Amino acid sequence: MNRALVSACVFCSIIFSNTTAQNDPFAAFLDPLVDQLFVPGYYLAVFDSSGMIYERSRGFADETGNIPPTKNVLYSVQSLTKPLTSLLLLRLKDLELIDLEAPVSDYLPEFSNVNLAGNVTLENSASALPEGLTVRSLLTHTSGLTYSSSFNGISNISSIYRNLGIFEMESERLNTIGPLKEHVKTLAELDLISPPGERFNYSVSLDVAGRVAEVATGISFSDALKKYILEPLNMTSSYFKVPEEQFQALSRLYTPLIRTYPIPGNYKRFQEFKNMPGGYKNFGQSENLYESGGHGLITTGDDYSKFLRFILNYDPERDSYFLSEGTFEAFLTHQLPNSLGPEAMEDSLPELSGKGFSYGLGISLSDGGSLDDTSTYDYYFWNAAPEWSAGTNSHFWIDRDLGLGLIFLSSLMSADNLITDKTHGIAEEFFGSK
């Protein structure tokens, strides 16, 4: 670790915390987006091994103005759920409750008869169905499952997902499907978009992983996550259904009226997200909404940062009881065949083109260049950007070499990647991240 850089970063954070937008680059970029009504509000924090070293918030978490966007506001973090679900599966693997190499059908018999889409051929005998659809393939998004979004490239499969309301935010299905078990049974009946192990497809795989955890532990997915992950990490404000007494701390969801900024004028560019049955209450309050390992978590900036600091501070001598050193390293290292490198992944996530993106066992990696088994990764990250589901621009990054990380939480649905890219760039420049 470059301790001089770290010291400089801490010094920067002290300056920023006592200044205005004139000499705080985060404030200079983000505050006008709030003041000009492009974004309802945000919470941002930079942390090191000891805790938060910089925090900033602006705007509101609800339009009444009664909920300021502090570290204790509950946000629907959407795809930021995925790394925690992956960590749960890895912990269950260490506890010998799950075999990552086992077929998913060993835990979920409904996957014993999975089929490929009619226009997809099985080219690799190693991907023989259903044996090739392993628990590991769920964590690496190589299972052949997908999302309904068009970025996955095979329109007939995407349209089937959309028609069934598979993660369609406006779908009545989200409010009626009931338990995770029923949701996963529906997924098992759908054709795979590609043979398992042969293509990266950002997908509902982590929902299936959550159901595997249920079967392996004999308890609900939310209870398993609480028992094996949340409680050991002292995460006390993370939920799939928010307790009634905490509902007033739940941020509403908003959606943009326009999708480009900045533009002239001073009128509100967003509205409360009401297209989903039940509106924003569907995340955190619905009795029927299934517990999604891919997008269902409601949490606070303070709580989620405890998970991030675990990654930042992991020490095998101290933390191996929780996660073995080998499993932790697998979590944060390149786990895809070189044939599934940047080009293949950009077919599924084109917004990552040229960003040196790869994937571990449940978390994104970047080395800023070519990716292979020998790559040294500059940082680890995850995003809830819109192209990655109907996300909220919430995101994090962690640089373990430098000993720094960042978390950004917002409730604006389906905005573009400007905020994600810009905040990361600011952090790189002013806090010394690579």
N, C-alpha and C positions, 0 to 999 in steps of 0.2 A: 504493500500500500504506500502511496506517495503521501507521507504525512504532512509535507509542506503544502500540498494542494488541499488536503483536508482542512488544515488550519486556515488556509486562505478562504475556503468555502464557508467555514464557520464564521469568519470575520465578515464575509459578504452577507451571511444570513442576519447577523446582528445589525449591520447597516440597513438592510432592506426592511427589517421589522420595525424600524424607527423612522422610516421615511415615507414619502408620498410617491405617486406614480412617476414623478420627475426623475428619480434615480433608482427606482425599483423596476426592473424590466418585466417581471411578471405583472405588476400592477399596470405598467404602461401598455401592455398588450391586452390584458383581460378586462380591466375595469371599463374601458370604452365600450366593449361588447355588451356589458351589463347596462351602462349608462345610456347607450343608444338603443337599448331594448332588443338586442339580438339574442341575448342569453338571459334567462331569469336570474341565475345566480350560480356561484361555484364555491367549492372549498378546495384548497391546494395546500399541500404540506411537503416539505423536504425533511428527510430524517437521516440520521447517522446511527451508529451502533448504540448510542445512549438514549436516543429518542428524537423528538421533533426539534429541528433547529431553525425552521422557518415555516410560518403558517400565514395564509391570507384567505379571506373570504369576502364576498361582495354580493349584493342583491338579496334575493329571498328564495326560500325553498317552497313557499306557497304565496299566491298572489295577494293574500290579505296582508302580507308583511309581518305576520305574527311568528313566523318561523325563519329566523336568520340562518344562513347556511354554515353553521358551525361544525366542529369536529364531532358533535354529538347528534347531528341530524341523521335520520335514517333515510338512506337512498336505496332505490332499486339499482343494483350494480350490474344487472344483466350478465354479460359473458364473463365478468370477473368472478362469477361463481365457479367457472370451469377449473381454474387452478386448485381451488380448495377441494373440489370433488376428486380431482386427480390425486391430490395429496392423501385423501382418505383411502383411495384404492391402494396406493403405495404403502400406507401404514398397515392396511389389512394384509397386504402381501408379506410384509415383515413379520406379522403375527401369524403367518401361515394359514390365514383364513381364506385367501385368494391366491390362485396361481395365475400369473399374468400370461403364461403361455397356453393356458387351457382354453378350449373353445368356449365361447359365450354360452353355447347350448348346454354345457355342463351345469350351468347355473340357471339358465332360462331355457327350458326345453322348447319353447315356442320358436326359437331360432334354429331348430334342427332341420327345417325345410326351407331355408332361405334360397332365393332365386336371383339370378342376374336379369337386368332389363333386357328386353328382346333384341336391342341393337348392340349389346355388349357381349363379347366373347371371352371365354376363359383361356388366356394365353399361357399362364404359368401354372404348372401342376402343383406348385407349392401353395397356391391359393385355393386348392380344392375346397368346395363348399360342403358342409358348414365349418369344417375343421380350421380353415384359414381365418375365419372370423373369431379372433382371439380377444381376450380381455385387453391385451397390449394394444391391439389395433383400435380399440375404442379410445385409448388414451392418446394415440398418435393421429387420430382422424384418418386412418387408412382402412376403416371397416367396410367401406362401400355405402354407408349411410350418408345422408346429405341434409341440407336445408331446402326450403322451397325457393329460395332466392335464385335468380337467374344466373348469378355468377358461377354456379356449378356446371353450367354449360350443356346439360342434356335436358332439353326443354320438356320432353314428355314426362320424365321423372319429376322434374320440378313442378309441373302442372298438377300431377297427381298429389304431391305434397300439399300444394296450395288448395286444391279442391277438398282435401280432407281436413284442412285447417291445421296442418302441422306447423306450429309456431307462426301462425298468421295472427298478428296482433289484433285485428278486427274480428277474428273468428269467434263465433259462439262456442266453438269446441273448447277454447281455453277456459271457459267458465262452467263447462258441463262434464268434462271428461272424468273427473273424479280422481281416484288414486293413481300414483305413478305406475302401478302394475297394469292398469288398463291402457294407459298411454303407450307403454312399451309393447304390449301385445299388438297394438295397431302398427307400430313400427316394424315388428317382426313379420308382418304380412306384406310389406312393401318390397318391391324389387330393389336390388342394390344397384347403385349407379356405376359401380366398377368392382372388379374382383378384389376381395380383401387383400391388403398388402401391396397393391399395385398402383394406387393413386391416392394423393392427399385430397380429401374433400372435407372442408370445414362443415361440421354436421351436428346432428342430435346425438352423437355417440355418447356424450357425457350424461345425457338423460338415461341411456341404457346402462352406463356405468353405475349410476346411482341405484338403479334397480338391482344390479349385481351385488352391490353393497348390502341392500336389504336382505337378499336371499342368504348371503354369506354370514351375516350377523344375526339374522332372525328378528331384527327390529326395523322400524321405518328408516328411510334415508335420512330424514332430518335428525332423528334420534342418534343414528350412527355417526353422522357428522358432528353432532354435539358431543357425544361420548369420546370419540377417538381424535377429534381435531379441535373443536372450539373450546371445550373445557381445558384440555392440556395447554392450549395457547392463551388461556384466560380471555377468550373472546366472549364477552357476556352480553353483547348487544347486536347479535347476528341472528336472523330469523328467516323462516319461510312464511310463517304467518305471524304478523306483529301482534303482541299482546295488546289488548284493548287499552290498557293504561298508557301504552307507548304510542298510540295512534297519532296523537297530536304532534309527535316529533317526526312523522313520516312525510317526506317531501312528495309533493304532487309531481306527476309527469307532464311534460309539455312537448309540443311538436311545433316545428317552424312553419310559418306561413309562407316564407320564401327561403331559398336555399343558397343564396349567394350574399356575401357581405365582404367589405362594407359597401353600403349604398347611401346616397343622400337621403335626408329626411329624418324625422324623429317620431316614428310611430312603432307600435309594438309589432315585432316580427315573429311572435309565437303565440300559441294558444294552449289551454289545458287539453291534455290528450284524453278525449272523450269517445274516440271511435271504438275502443275496446269495451265490451260489455262490462258495466260497472266502473268504467273510467279508471283512474289511477288506483282506485281501491282494489282492483283485481290483483295487483301485486302487493302482497302483504296482508290482505284482508279476506279474500274469497275463501269460502268453505270448500269449494270444489276444485280450485286450481291445483293441479298436481305439483308435487315437490320436484322441481326441475334441477338436475345437477348441472345443466348448461346455462341457465339464466335466472334462477328463482330466488337468489339470496337478497335479503334486505339487510343492510349493515351501515355502520357509521365509519367516517374517516379514521377515528381513533381506534375502533375495533379492527378494521381491516389492516391497518398499519401494523398490528401485532403479528399477523401472519407474515407480512412483508419483512418485518424485522427478524423474524425467525429465519427466513431465507438469508438475509443479510448477515446475521450473526452466527449461523450454524457452526457448532464446534463438535466434532465427532466424539471427543472425550466426554463432553457434557451432555450431548443431545442424542446419542445413539440409542438410548432407551426409547426415544420417540420415533426416530427414523434412522436406520443404519446408514453408515457412511456411503456404502455402495449404492443404496437406493436413492439417497439424496443426490449423489453425483449423477445418477441416471436421470433424475428429475430435471437436471440443469444441463444436460449434454445432448448433442445431436443423436437422435434415435431413428432417423429415417434413412433408408437406402439412398446412396448417392444419386440413383436414378430418379428419386423423388426430391430433388433439390429445388433451388429457387424457381427455375422455369416451370416445373410441374406445379409448385404451390401457387405461383402467380396466376395460373389458370383458374384456381379456386378463389384466390384473394388478390385480384389485380392491383388493388391500391397499395400492395406491398412491393410492387415492382422496383427493383434496384435498391432495396433497403437491406440486403444481406440477411434475409429472414430464414430461420429454420425452426425446428420444433423438437423439444425434449419429450419427457413423459408428462405432458400436461401444462407446459409453459413455453412461451415463444423465446427464441434466442436471436441474437444478432451479432455478427462479427464484422459488419460493414463491408463485406466482400463475398468471395466465393465460400461456399459451405461444404465441408466434407468432414470425415471422421476426425481429422486433425485440427479443425478450426479452434481458435481460442476466442471465446465469446466476450465481447466488450460489456454487454449488459443483457438482462433478462426483462421481459415486459409482457404485459397483456393489455388488451384494449376492449372497450365496449362500443367501438365505432359502428356506424350504421351499416356499412357493408358487411360487418361481422354479426349480423342479426340486427334487430331494431334496437340498437344500443343507445347510450346516453353520453358518449364522448368520455365517460369515466375511464381512467387508465392508470397504470403504474409502470415504473421502470426501476430496476435495481442494478447497481454496479458494485459487485462484491469486492473487486480489486480496490476500488476507490473508497469503499465503505459508505456509499450514499444511495439514497433512493427517493422517489417522488410518488405521491398519490394525488390524483385529481378526480373530484366527484362533481357531477352535474346531473340535472334531471331533464335536459333537453333531448328529446328523442329525435333520431334520424337526421342529425346535423352532419356536416361534412367533417373531414379529418384535419381541418385547419388548426383547431385548438390542440389536438393531440400532437401534431407535428411541431407546432410553434412552442408549446411549453417544454417539450423535450429539447428543442434547440436552445432555448433560454437556459435550461438546466445545464446543458453541455457547456455553454459558454461561460456562465457565471458561477457554476458550482463545480466545475472541473471534470464533469463526466466525459468519458471518451466518446 
